[in-house]
């Protein structure tokens, strides 16, 4: 399968030629496949934010290339704006960028800039609002009258309304309470399943990554350190912890059980998977 996005030997150097010169991304290569739910993890300073800002052309590579459906996104610099409609990026705390009089107008901002007619804009606004769980009555209210979670959903809907080929979310649950986090993630999963859109989730929460993604890319020191399915990545718990990353709590529990002689997979990364293994060992089908 050909990747929808291919990062080819990407390097981005800040403050080049000064004593403060540093490469936030160094000779990085990776692929994002059509329709996949990809997770990107890494501690602060690993290059996550710099990487994702290259994927939709907000930053230009110092060297290397970003390919979107086989085309270098910087081949025609004057058309880079079109790339940003095709690869939607939701920043961390996106509600800080809300500015319109109503939630409806905020969600409609992107589609209007795409030059769509009013009927198509209205369809997209209402479809996007439905995907993120915003009631129609809230669309006519000022976004500043909404709760924190509702503001976050308005901001995400504004990117979804552009119907991008790739949706990138940078820490979309940051600052929300547990109920708010679960709601946002369930809505993103539903959107991915319904539309088949490629989704890239950047998160520091191993639990969020483990429960949602098909594949994980681990960044460390401005480079790709590891990649694979959640099971493949979390099988290397010791290596992840050696570079300052954590693993899901259930993975730690499974590893501890295995160390005590319980025949479970030490790379288990969801509670449901561990429960199934324990039930199988018990020989029953009810709760442990």
KOLZA-517329 format. One record per residue: residue number from 1; x, y, z of N, C-alpha, C, O in turn; residue in three letters; chain. Coordinates in steps of 0.1 Angstrom, whole numbers. Example, Ala and Ser with C-alpha at 12.3 -4.5 7.8 and 13.67 -1.06 7.14 Angstrom:
BEGIN
R     i     n.X     n.Y     n.Z    ca.X    ca.Y    ca.Z     c.X     c.Y     c.Z     o.X     o.Y     o.Z    aa   ch
R     1     132     -57      78     123     -45      78     132     -33      78     142     -33      85   ALA    A
R     2     128     -22      71     137     -11      71     129       0      79     134      11      80   SER    A
! end
This chain:
BEGIN
R     i     n.X     n.Y     n.Z    ca.X    ca.Y    ca.Z     c.X     c.Y     c.Z     o.X     o.Y     o.Z    aa   ch
R     1       8     -12       0       0       0       0       9      13       0      18      14       8   UNK    A
R     2       6      22      -9      14      34     -10       9      43       2      -2      45       4   UNK    A
R     3      19      50       8      15      59      19       8      71      14      10      76       3   UNK    A
R     4      -1      76      23      -7      89      19       2     101      22       3     111      15   UNK    A
R     5      11      99      33      21     109      36      34     101      38      35      91      44   UNK    A
R     6      45     106      32      58     100      33      67     111      37      69     121      30   UNK    A
R     7      74     110      49      84     119      54      98     113      50     101     102      54   UNK    A
R     8     105     120      42     117     115      35     129     123      40     132     134      35   UNK    A
R     9     137     117      49     150     123      54     148     138      58     155     147      54   UNK    A
R    10     137     140      66     134     154      70     143     159      81     145     152      91   UNK    A
R    11     148     171      79     156     178      90     150     192      91     148     199      80   UNK    A
R    12     149     197     103     145     211     105     154     217     116     154     212     127   UNK    A
R    13     161     227     112     171     233     121     166     247     125     163     255     116   UNK    A
R    14     164     250     137     161     263     142     174     271     145     184     266     149   UNK    A
R    15     173     284     143     184     294     145     197     289     139     208     290     145   UNK    A
R    16     196     285     126     208     280     119     218     291     118     215     303     115   UNK    A
R    17     231     288     120     242     297     119     244     306     131     252     315     131   UNK    A
R    18     236     303     142     238     310     154     243     301     165     242     288     164   UNK    A
R    19     247     306     177     251     297     188     239     289     193     241     279     200   UNK    A
R    20     227     293     189     215     286     194     210     275     184     199     270     186   UNK    A
R    21     218     273     174     213     263     164     210     249     170     218     244     178   UNK    A
R    22     199     244     166     195     230     170     186     224     160     177     231     154   UNK    A
R    23     187     211     158     178     204     149     167     197     157     170     188     165   UNK    A
R    24     155     202     155     143     196     163     139     183     156     134     175     163   UNK    A
R    25     142     182     144     140     169     136     152     167     128     157     176     121   UNK    A
R    26     158     155     129     171     152     122     170     139     114     169     128     119   UNK    A
R    27     170     141     101     171     130      91     160     120      94     162     108      95   UNK    A
R    28     148     125      96     136     116     100     129     111      88     126     119      79   UNK    A
R    29     126      98      87     118      92      77     107      83      83     110      76      92   UNK    A
R    30      95      85      78      84      76      82      73      77      72      73      86      64   UNK    A
R    31      63      68      73      52      68      64      39      68      72      38      62      83   UNK    A
R    32      28      74      66      15      73      72       6      67      61       6      72      49   UNK    A
R    33      -1      56      64      -8      48      54     -23      53      53     -28      58      63   UNK    A
R    34     -29      52      41     -43      56      39     -52      49      49     -52      37      50   UNK    A
R    35     -60      57      56     -71      51      64     -66      46      78     -74      41      86   UNK    A
R    36     -53      47      81     -49      42      94     -50      52     105     -52      64     103   UNK    A
R    37     -50      47     117     -51      55     129     -37      54     135     -34      44     142   UNK    A
R    38     -29      64     133     -15      64     137     -12      72     150     -18      83     151   UNK    A
R    39      -5      66     159      -1      73     172      13      78     171      22      70     167   UNK    A
R    40      16      90     175      30      95     176      32      98     191      25     106     197   UNK    A
R    41      43      92     197      46      95     211      61      99     212      69      96     203   UNK    A
R    42      64     106     223      77     110     225      77     120     236      67     128     238   UNK    A
R    43      88     121     244      88     131     255      90     145     249      93     146     237   UNK    A
R    44      89     155     258      91     169     254     105     170     247     115     166     253   UNK    A
R    45     105     177     236     117     179     229     121     168     219     132     168     213   UNK    A
R    46     112     158     217     116     147     208     113     150     194     118     143     185   UNK    A
R    47     106     161     191     104     165     177      89     164     173      87     166     161   UNK    A
R    48      80     160     182      66     157     178      60     170     171      55     169     160   UNK    A
R    49      60     181     178      53     193     173      60     198     160      53     202     151   UNK    A
R    50      73     198     159      80     202     147      76     193     135      73     197     124   UNK    A
R    51      75     180     138      72     170     127      58     173     122      56     175     110   UNK    A
R    52      48     174     131      34     175     125      32     189     119      23     189     110   UNK    A
R    53      39     199     122      38     212     115      44     211     101      41     220      93   UNK    A
R    54      52     201      98      57     199      85      47     192      76      47     194      64   UNK    A
R    55      39     184      83      30     175      75      19     183      67      14     178      57   UNK    A
R    56      16     195      72       6     203      64      12     216      59       5     225      56   UNK    A
R    57      25     217      59      32     228      53      33     241      62      36     251      57   UNK    A
R    58      30     240      75      32     251      84      47     255      85      50     266      87   UNK    A
R    59      55     244      85      70     246      85      76     241      72      71     231      67   UNK    A
R    60      86     247      67      93     242      55     106     235      59     113     240      68   UNK    A
R    61     108     223      54     120     216      58     133     223      55     135     230      45   UNK    A
R    62     143     222      64     156     227      62     162     218      51     169     223      42   UNK    A
R    63     160     205      52     163     196      41     154     184      42     147     182      52   UNK    A
R    64     153     176      31     143     165      30     130     169      24     129     180      19   UNK    A
R    65     121     160      24     108     162      17      96     156      24      98     147      32   UNK    A
R    66      85     162      22      72     157      26      64     154      14      61     163       6   UNK    A
R    67      60     142      12      52     138       1      38     135       5      35     128      15   UNK    A
R    68      28     141      -2      14     138       0       8     132     -13       8     138     -23   UNK    A
R    69       4     119     -11      -1     112     -23       9     113     -35       5     115     -46   UNK    A
R    70      22     111     -31      32     110     -41      37     123     -47      45     123     -56   UNK    A
R    71      32     135     -41      37     148     -46      43     155     -35      38     156     -24   UNK    A
R    72      55     161     -38      62     170     -28      53     182     -25      50     189     -34   UNK    A
R    73      50     184     -13      41     195      -9      47     209     -12      40     219     -13   UNK    A
R    74      60     209     -13      67     222     -15      71     224     -29      79     233     -33   UNK    A
R    75      67     215     -38      70     216     -52      65     229     -58      71     235     -67   UNK    A
R    76      53     233     -54      47     246     -58      44     254     -45      33     253     -40   UNK    A
R    77      54     261     -40      52     269     -28      39     278     -27      33     280     -17   UNK    A
R    78      35     283     -39      24     292     -39      11     285     -37       1     291     -34   UNK    A
R    79      11     271     -38      -1     263     -36      -1     256     -22      -9     247     -20   UNK    A
R    80       8     260     -13       9     253       0      -4     254       8      -7     246      16   UNK    A
R    81     -12     265       5     -24     267      13     -34     255      10     -41     252      19   UNK    A
R    82     -34     250      -2     -42     239      -6     -39     226       2     -48     219       6   UNK    A
R    83     -26     225       6     -22     213      14     -28     214      27     -32     204      33   UNK    A
R    84     -30     226      33     -35     228      46     -50     225      47     -55     222      58   UNK    A
R    85     -57     225      36     -71     220      35     -71     205      35     -81     199      40   UNK    A
R    86     -61     199      29     -61     184      27     -55     177      39     -59     166      42   UNK    A
R    87     -47     184      47     -41     178      59     -45     188      70     -38     198      72   UNK    A
R    88     -55     184      78     -60     193      88     -53     191     101     -51     179     106   UNK    A
R    89     -49     201     108     -41     201     120     -49     207     131     -52     219     131   UNK    A
R    90     -51     200     142     -58     205     154     -47     207     164     -41     197     169   UNK    A
R    91     -44     219     168     -33     222     177     -37     219     192     -49     217     195   UNK    A
R    92     -28     218     200     -31     216     215     -38     229     220     -34     240     216   UNK    A
R    93     -48     227     228     -57     238     233     -62     246     221     -60     259     221   UNK    A
R    94     -68     240     211     -73     247     199     -84     258     202     -86     267     194   UNK    A
R    95     -90     256     213    -101     266     217     -95     280     219    -103     290     218   UNK    A
R    96     -82     281     221     -77     295     222     -77     302     209     -74     314     209   UNK    A
R    97     -79     295     198     -79     302     185     -94     305     180     -95     310     169   UNK    A
R    98    -104     302     188    -117     306     185    -119     321     185    -113     328     194   UNK    A
R    99    -126     327     175    -127     341     175    -140     347     169    -143     358     170   UNK    A
R   100    -148     338     163    -160     343     156    -172     345     166    -170     342     178   UNK    A
R   101    -182     352     162    -194     355     170    -202     343     175    -207     343     186   UNK    A
R   102    -202     333     167    -210     321     170    -201     308     167    -192     309     159   UNK    A
R   103    -205     298     174    -198     285     171    -200     281     156    -191     276     150   UNK    A
R   104    -212     284     151    -214     280     137    -204     287     128    -198     281     119   UNK    A
R   105    -202     300     130    -193     308     121    -179     303     123    -171     303     114   UNK    A
R   106    -175     299     135    -162     294     137    -159     281     130    -149     279     123   UNK    A
R   107    -169     272     130    -168     259     123    -168     262     108    -161     255     100   UNK    A
R   108    -175     272     103    -177     275      89    -165     282      83    -163     284      71   UNK    A
R   109    -156     287      92    -145     296      87    -136     288      77    -133     294      66   UNK    A
R   110    -132     276      80    -124     269      70    -131     266      57    -125     269      46   UNK    A
R   111    -143     260      57    -150     258      45    -152     271      36    -152     270      24   UNK    A
R   112    -155     282      43    -156     295      36    -143     298      28    -144     303      17   UNK    A
R   113    -132     296      35    -119     299      29    -116     290      17    -107     292       9   UNK    A
R   114    -123     279      17    -121     269       6    -129     273      -7    -128     268     -17   UNK    A
R   115    -137     284      -5    -145     289     -16    -158     281     -19    -163     281     -30   UNK    A
R   116    -163     274      -9    -175     266     -11    -188     274     -11    -187     285      -5   UNK    A
R   117    -199     269     -17    -211     277     -16    -218     275      -3    -214     266       5   UNK    A
R   118    -228     284       0    -234     284      13    -241     271      17    -240     267      29   UNK    A
R   119    -247     264       7    -253     252      10    -243     241      14    -246     233      24   UNK    A
R   120    -232     240       7    -222     230      11    -215     234      24    -212     225      32   UNK    A
R   121    -213     247      27    -208     251      40    -217     247      51    -213     241      61   UNK    A
R   122    -230     249      49    -240     245      60    -240     230      62    -240     226      74   UNK    A
R   123    -239     222      51    -239     208      53    -226     204      61    -227     195      70   UNK    A
R   124    -215     209      57    -203     206      64    -203     210      79    -198     202      87   UNK    A
R   125    -208     222      82    -208     226      96    -217     217     104    -213     213     115   UNK    A
R   126    -228     214      99    -238     205     107    -233     191     108    -234     184     118   UNK    A
R   127    -227     186      97    -221     172      98    -209     172     108    -208     163     116   UNK    A
R   128    -201     182     108    -189     182     117    -194     184     131    -188     177     140   UNK    A
R   129    -204     192     133    -209     194     147    -215     181     152    -213     178     164   UNK    A
R   130    -222     174     144    -228     161     148    -217     151     151    -218     143     161   UNK    A
R   131    -206     151     144    -195     141     147    -189     144     160    -185     134     167   UNK    A
R   132    -188     156     164    -182     159     177    -192     161     189    -188     164     200   UNK    A
R   133    -204     158     186    -214     158     196    -219     171     201    -223     173     212   UNK    A
R   134    -220     181     192    -225     194     195    -239     195     190    -242     193     179   UNK    A
R   135    -248     199     200    -262     200     196    -264     213     188    -257     223     189   UNK    A
R   136    -274     212     179    -277     223     169    -279     236     177    -275     247     172   UNK    A
R   137    -285     236     188    -288     248     196    -276     256     200    -275     268     201   UNK    A
R   138    -265     248     202    -252     254     206    -245     262     195    -237     270     197   UNK    A
R   139    -249     259     182    -242     265     171    -244     280     170    -236     287     165   UNK    A
R   140    -255     285     175    -258     299     174    -253     306     187    -255     319     188   UNK    A
R   141    -247     300     196    -242     306     208    -228     311     206    -221     305     197   UNK    A
R   142    -223     321     213    -209     325     212    -201     313     218    -204     307     228   UNK    A
R   143    -190     310     211    -181     299     217    -176     303     231    -172     293     238   UNK    A
R   144    -176     315     234    -170     319     247    -180     317     258    -177     319     270   UNK    A
R   145    -193     314     255    -203     310     265    -203     295     267    -211     291     276   UNK    A
R   146    -195     288     260    -196     273     261    -186     268     272    -177     275     276   UNK    A
R   147    -188     256     276    -178     250     285    -165     247     278    -164     247     266   UNK    A
R   148    -155     243     286    -142     240     280    -142     229     270    -136     230     260   UNK    A
R   149    -149     218     274    -151     207     265    -158     210     253    -155     205     242   UNK    A
R   150    -169     218     254    -176     222     242    -168     231     233    -169     230     220   UNK    A
R   151    -160     240     238    -151     248     230    -141     240     222    -139     242     211   UNK    A
R   152    -136     229     229    -126     220     223    -133     213     211    -127     212     200   UNK    A
R   153    -146     209     213    -153     203     202    -156     212     190    -156     208     179   UNK    A
R   154    -159     225     193    -161     234     182    -148     236     174    -148     236     162   UNK    A
R   155    -137     237     181    -124     238     174    -121     226     166    -116     228     154   UNK    A
R   156    -123     214     171    -121     202     163    -130     201     151    -126     197     140   UNK    A
R   157    -143     205     153    -153     205     142    -148     214     131    -151     212     120   UNK    A
R   158    -142     225     135    -137     235     125    -127     229     115    -127     233     103   UNK    A
R   159    -119     220     120    -110     213     111    -117     201     103    -114     200      92   UNK    A
R   160    -125     194     110    -133     183     104    -141     188      92    -143     182      82   UNK    A
R   161    -147     200      94    -156     206      84    -148     208      70    -155     210      60   UNK    A
R   162    -135     209      71    -128     210      58    -127     197      51    -122     196      40   UNK    A
R   163    -131     186      58    -131     173      53    -117     169      47    -115     166      35   UNK    A
R   164    -107     170      56     -93     167      52     -91     153      49     -98     144      54   UNK    A
R   165     -81     150      40     -77     136      38     -70     130      50     -71     118      52   UNK    A
R   166     -63     139      57     -56     134      69     -60     144      80     -59     156      79   UNK    A
R   167     -63     139      92     -66     147     104     -56     144     114     -54     133     119   UNK    A
R   168     -49     155     118     -38     154     128     -43     161     141     -47     173     140   UNK    A
R   169     -42     154     152     -46     160     165     -34     160     175     -29     149     178   UNK    A
R   170     -30     172     179     -19     173     189     -25     174     203     -30     184     207   UNK    A
R   171     -24     163     211     -28     163     224     -43     168     226     -45     177     233   UNK    A
R   172     -52     162     218     -66     167     218     -73     167     231     -84     173     233   UNK    A
R   173     -68     159     241     -76     158     254     -69     166     265     -72     165     276   UNK    A
R   174     -58     173     261     -50     181     272     -59     190     280     -67     198     274   UNK    A
R   175     -58     189     293     -66     198     302     -80     195     304     -87     202     312   UNK    A
R   176     -85     184     298     -99     180     301    -100     170     312     -90     163     315   UNK    A
R   177    -112     169     319    -113     159     329    -115     145     323    -117     144     311   UNK    A
R   178    -115     134     331    -116     121     325    -128     119     316    -127     113     305   UNK    A
R   179    -140     124     320    -152     122     312    -150     130     299    -154     125     288   UNK    A
R   180    -144     142     299    -142     150     287    -132     143     278    -134     143     265   UNK    A
R   181    -122     137     283    -112     130     275    -118     118     268    -116     116     256   UNK    A
R   182    -126     110     276    -132      98     270    -142     102     258    -143      96     248   UNK    A
R   183    -149     113     261    -159     118     251    -152     122     238    -156     118     227   UNK    A
R   184    -141     130     239    -134     135     227    -128     123     219    -129     122     207   UNK    A
R   185    -122     114     226    -116     102     220    -126      93     213    -124      88     202   UNK    A
R   186    -137      91     220    -148      83     213    -153      89     201    -156      82     191   UNK    A
R   187    -154     102     201    -159     110     189    -149     109     178    -153     108     166   UNK    A
R   188    -136     110     181    -126     109     171    -126      94     165    -124      93     153   UNK    A
R   189    -127      84     173    -128      71     169    -140      69     159    -139      63     149   UNK    A
R   190    -152      74     163    -164      73     155    -162      80     142    -166      75     131   UNK    A
R   191    -155      92     142    -152      99     129    -143      90     120    -146      89     108   UNK    A
R   192    -133      85     126    -124      77     118    -131      65     112    -129      61     100   UNK    A
R   193    -139      58     120    -146      46     115    -156      49     104    -158      42      95   UNK    A
R   194    -163      61     106    -174      64      97    -168      70      84    -174      67      73   UNK    A
R   195    -158      77      84    -152      84      72    -141      76      66    -138      78      54   UNK    A
R   196    -134      68      74    -122      62      69    -110      71      67    -101      68      60   UNK    A
R   197    -111      83      73    -101      93      71     -88      89      79     -89      83      90   UNK    A
R   198     -77      92      73     -64      89      81     -64      98      93     -65     110      91   UNK    A
R   199     -61      93     104     -60     101     117     -46      99     123     -41      87     124   UNK    A
R   200     -40     110     127     -27     109     134     -30     116     148     -33     127     149   UNK    A
R   201     -27     108     158     -30     112     172     -16     114     179      -8     104     180   UNK    A
R   202     -13     126     183      -1     129     191      -6     130     206     -14     138     209   UNK    A
R   203       1     122     214      -4     121     228       8     117     237      17     110     233   UNK    A
R   204       8     122     249      18     118     259      12     106     268      19     100     276   UNK    A
R   205      -1     104     266      -8      94     274      -7      80     267     -13      78     256   UNK    A
R   206       1      71     273       2      58     267     -11      50     267     -14      43     258   UNK    A
R   207     -20      53     277     -33      47     277     -41      51     265     -48      43     259   UNK    A
R   208     -41      64     262     -49      69     250     -43      63     237     -51      59     229   UNK    A
R   209     -30      62     236     -24      57     224     -28      42     223     -32      37     212   UNK    A
R   210     -26      34     234     -28      20     234     -43      16     230     -45       7     223   UNK    A
R   211     -52      24     235     -66      21     232     -71      25     219     -82      20     214   UNK    A
R   212     -64      33     212     -70      39     200     -63      36     186     -70      36     176   UNK    A
R   213     -50      35     186     -43      35     174     -40      21     168     -40      11     175   UNK    A
R   214     -37      21     155     -34       8     148     -19       6     149     -14      -5     149   UNK    A
R   215     -11      18     148       3      17     148       9      29     155       3      39     156   UNK    A
R   216      21      27     161      28      37     169      41      41     163      49      32     159   UNK    A
R   217      44      54     162      58      58     159      63      65     172      57      74     177   UNK    A
R   218      74      60     177      81      66     189      92      75     185     101      71     177   UNK    A
R   219      92      88     189     103      97     186     112      99     198     107      99     210   UNK    A
R   220     124     100     196     134     103     206     146     110     200     152     106     190   UNK    A
R   221     150     121     207     161     129     202     160     133     188     170     132     180   UNK    A
R   222     149     137     183     147     143     170     147     132     159     147     135     147   UNK    A
R   223     146     119     163     146     109     153     135      98     156     130      98     167   UNK    A
R   224     132      90     146     123      78     149     131      68     157     141      63     152   UNK    A
R   225     126      65     169     133      56     177     128      41     176     135      32     177   UNK    A
R   226     115      40     173     108      27     172      95      29     166      89      40     166   UNK    A
R   227      90      19     159      77      19     153      71       5     152      79      -4     150   UNK    A
R   228      58       4     152      52      -9     151      38      -8     156      33       2     160   UNK    A
R   229      31     -20     157      18     -21     163      19     -18     178      30     -19     183   UNK    A
R   230       8     -15     185       9     -13     200      16     -25     207      24     -23     215   UNK    A
R   231      12     -37     203      18     -49     209      33     -50     206      41     -53     216   UNK    A
R   232      37     -46     194      52     -47     191      59     -36     199      70     -39     204   UNK    A
R   233      54     -24     200      61     -14     207      61     -16     222      72     -14     228   UNK    A
R   234      50     -20     228      49     -21     242      56     -34     247      58     -36     259   UNK    A
R   235      60     -42     238      68     -54     241      82     -49     245      90     -57     251   UNK    A
R   236      86     -37     242      99     -31     245      98     -21     256     103     -10     256   UNK    A
R   237      91     -25     267      88     -16     278     101     -10     284     102       1     287   UNK    A
R   238     111     -19     286     123     -15     292     130      -4     284     136       5     289   UNK    A
R   239     130      -6     270     136       4     262     129      17     262     135      27     262   UNK    A
R   240     116      16     262     108      29     263     111      36     275     113      49     275   UNK    A
R   241     111      29     287     114      36     299     128      41     300     131      51     307   UNK    A
R   242     138      35     293     152      40     293     153      53     285     163      60     288   UNK    A
R   243     144      57     277     144      70     270     134      79     276     130      89     269   UNK    A
R   244     129      76     288     120      86     295     106      85     292      98      93     295   UNK    A
R   245     102      74     285      87      72     282      81      61     291      88      53     297   UNK    A
R   246      68      62     293      61      53     302      55      42     293      55      43     280   UNK    A
R   247      48      33     299      40      23     292      27      23     299      26      27     310   UNK    A
R   248      16      17     293       3      17     299       4       9     313      12       0     314   UNK    A
R   249      -4      13     322      -4       7     335      -7      -8     334      -1     -16     342   UNK    A
R   250     -16     -12     325     -19     -26     324      -7     -34     319      -6     -46     322   UNK    A
R   251       1     -28     311      13     -35     306      23     -38     318      29     -48     318   UNK    A
R   252      24     -28     327      32     -30     339      26     -42     347      33     -50     353   UNK    A
R   253      13     -42     349       6     -53     356       9     -66     350      12     -76     357   UNK    A
R   254       7     -67     336       9     -79     329      24     -84     331      26     -96     333   UNK    A
R   255      33     -75     330      47     -78     332      50     -84     346      58     -93     347   UNK    A
R   256      44     -77     356      46     -82     370      40     -96     372      46    -104     378   UNK    A
R   257      28     -98     366      22    -112     367      31    -122     360      33    -133     365   UNK    A
R   258      36    -119     348      45    -128     341      57    -131     349      62    -143     350   UNK    A
R   259      63    -121     356      75    -123     364      72    -132     376      81    -139     381   UNK    A
R   260      59    -133     380      55    -142     391      51    -155     386      46    -164     394   UNK    A
R   261      53    -158     373      50    -171     368      36    -173     362      32    -184     358   UNK    A
R   262      28    -162     361      15    -163     355      17    -162     339      23    -153     334   UNK    A
R   263      11    -171     332      13    -172     318       5    -163     310      -5    -166     303   UNK    A
R   264       8    -150     311       2    -139     303      12    -133     295      24    -134     297   UNK    A
R   265       7    -126     284      16    -119     275      21    -106     282      13     -97     286   UNK    A
R   266      34    -105     284      40     -93     291      38     -80     283      40     -69     288   UNK    A
R   267      34     -81     270      32     -69     262      18     -65     261      14     -56     253   UNK    A
R   268       9     -71     269      -5     -68     269      -7     -53     272       0     -47     281   UNK    A
R   269     -16     -46     264     -17     -31     266     -31     -26     268     -33     -14     269   UNK    A
R   270     -41     -35     269     -54     -31     273     -60     -40     284     -56     -51     285   UNK    A
R   271     -68     -34     292     -74     -41     303     -82     -53     298     -82     -64     304   UNK    A
R   272     -89     -51     287     -98     -61     281     -90     -73     277     -94     -85     279   UNK    A
R   273     -78     -71     271     -69     -82     266     -64     -90     278     -63    -102     278   UNK    A
R   274     -60     -83     289     -55     -90     301     -66     -98     307     -64    -109     312   UNK    A
R   275     -78     -92     308     -90     -99     314     -92    -112     306     -95    -123     312   UNK    A
R   276     -92    -111     293     -94    -124     285     -84    -134     288     -87    -146     289   UNK    A
R   277     -71    -130     289     -61    -140     292     -63    -146     306     -61    -158     308   UNK    A
R   278     -66    -138     316     -68    -144     329     -80    -153     330     -80    -163     337   UNK    A
R   279     -91    -149     323    -103    -158     322    -100    -171     316    -104    -182     320   UNK    A
R   280     -92    -171     305     -88    -183     298     -79    -192     307     -81    -204     308   UNK    A
R   281     -71    -186     315     -62    -194     325     -71    -200     336     -69    -211     341   UNK    A
R   282     -81    -192     340     -91    -196     350    -100    -207     345    -105    -215     353   UNK    A
R   283    -102    -207     332    -111    -217     326    -125    -214     327    -134    -222     326   UNK    A
R   284    -128    -201     329    -142    -197     331    -145    -186     321    -137    -182     313   UNK    A
R   285    -157    -181     322    -162    -170     313    -167    -158     320    -171    -148     314   UNK    A
R   286    -168    -159     334    -173    -148     342    -162    -139     346    -150    -141     344   UNK    A
R   287    -166    -128     354    -156    -119     359    -146    -126     368    -149    -136     375   UNK    A
R   288    -133    -121     368    -123    -127     376    -126    -124     391    -118    -128     400   UNK    A
! end
